[in-house]
Amino acid sequence: MKAIVLVGGEGTRLRPLTLTQPKPAIRLVDRPFIRFMVDWLARHGIDEVVMACGFRAELLREALGDGSGGGPRISYVSEPEPLGTAGPIRLAADEGLLDGRFLALNGDVLTDLDLTALVRSHERNGAAATLALYPVADPSAYGLVRRTGGPAEPGADPASADGAVEEFLEKPDPAEIDTDEVSAGAYVLEPGVLDLIPGGQRVSIEHEVFPRLVGEGLYGHRLEGYWMDIGTPERYLQASWDILEGVVETDVPRAADATLIDDRSEVSPEATVGPRAVIAAECAIDSAASVTSSVLDTGCRIGAGAAIEGSILARGVQVGAGATVPGGSVIGEGAVIEAGAGLEPEARVQPAETVAA
């Protein structure tokens, strides 16, 4: 079975990291983020993955390859212009990369949801399309999905995970919230759904395709497990700790204090690293420096007595002696924070920018 992953977005919420790398290629713990999704798909029997690319597609190809080293085969389709969430699916089909039943997935999510159960539900119902539904504690920021047998239906069986989709409700008012189920951005689709997507146009699968399938074979299936959109710095960091603490199922071993230091980096015995820290290869952390609740990509240099807290540093960032990078900061590739400089919380430093003391 094939899957198409939508990875064409520009990742604006993760800037400045995404000014020099496409979001799917950004390192998460020990690999490009999108590799976690490919591995997840492989665990559920997917043998070919199509990456629907847009922004800086060549860097994603470089980071991910074609799967020849093991796992699913990986192919690519590039949008000539932004085509929404349905247009790339039609484009991939027109280029002969999709045939038969397939999965379509939002490429922004770290998850371990049971795709095998989703496909079984689809088969059981003879569905045209089946949406993975996920329960959230506060659904007000999401689009709710109402289905038969779901939490919104009086007398519904709480154990029932399947149901025909009846309605979508975008960003509801609190008084309208009567279900906790939102779309998890994973769909099983029959090839007939492609007929609802006009070629060469920007089309939303959520707003223009699925509503036309209500009453015509559109089902939802509730899944429990881990699910997080990593599209903000806060969620990116939380996903890192969740991987290292084993909260989400991956093949990354659990790490003490959720701290991972690459063997090719040099950390002074007098430095403090962790709890919760990821130090990629070729980094150097000098004496009396501290790095806590932070991620340092390849080749970062942290001077003596500098303090990094709750931040993300892209490749090649230099932080001078005694400088401070406080919580919520995101530092772009190759930036320099000079000795003694103090950033404001949630600072954004652009790639190659120099911040003076």
C-alpha positions, 0 to 999 in steps of 0.5 A: 500500500502507498502513502502520500505525505503533504510536506509543501508548507513553508513552516512559517511558525518555526522561522527562522529555522525554516528560512534555511531548511524545509520543515520536514528536513529539520533535525528532530532528536537524531534525524530529519523530522520526516524520517519519524513519519516514514518509519511510522508508515513502515511499521504499518506495512506501507512500502512506498511513500510519495513526498508532495513537496513545495518549499525547497524540495531539493533539500528534502530530497538530500536529507531523506533520499529514495529509501534505498538504504532500507524501509519504504521506497520514497519518491517525490512530486513537486508543486509548481505552485501551492496547490492546497491539501488536495491538489498535490494528491491529484498531481501525484496521481496524474504523474502515475505515483498513486494507484489503488487505495492509499493513505494521505497524511499531513506531514507536520505531525509526530504520532504513533497512531494505529494506521493498521486499525484505521485501514481495517475500519475503512475496509469494514465499512466499505468506505470511500474515505476514512478519517483518523479522529483524535480526542483532544482536551480542548478542541476549540482551536480545531475543526470538530468532526461529528459522526454517528456513534460518536460522543456528540450522539445521544446514547452512543456507545463510548466504545464505538470507534467507527461512524459515518461522518455527519458534519464538520465544525470549524473552530467552534464556540464553546457552546457548540462543543459537544465532541472531543474528536478532531481530524488527525490529518491521516486519511485512507482514500479510495481512488474514486476520491480523485475524481472530486479533485480538479487538476492543476488547481489549489484545492482543500481536501478538508473544506472542498472534498470531504464535505462532498463525501458526507453521506457518500461513504465518508467515515471516521475512526477514533484512535488513541495514542500520541499525536502532536503537530510540531509546527511551533517552537514549543511543540518542537521542543516538547516532541523532542523530550517526548521521544527521549522519554518514550512517551511516543513510540519510536526506535530512539532509545530512552535517554536519562534526563531526556538528554542526548549528546552526540559522541562527536561533540565536545562538552567540558566536564565543568559544563552543565547539559540537561536535563532535557537537552539534545546536542548534535554532532560537532558541537563544543560547549565550554566550561561553566556553560549551561544548556537546559531544555534546549536543542543544539543542531550540528556545529554549534559553539557555546562559550564559557559561562554562557547560558542556553535555556528552553531554546532552539539553535540551528546549525553553526550558531555561535554563542559567546562567553557569558551570553544568555539565550533565554526561554522560547528563543529560536536562533537561525543558522550561522547566527552569532551571539557575541560574548556578554550579549543578553537576548530577550525571552522568545527572541528570534535571531535571523540566519547569519545575524550578529547580536552584539553585547 
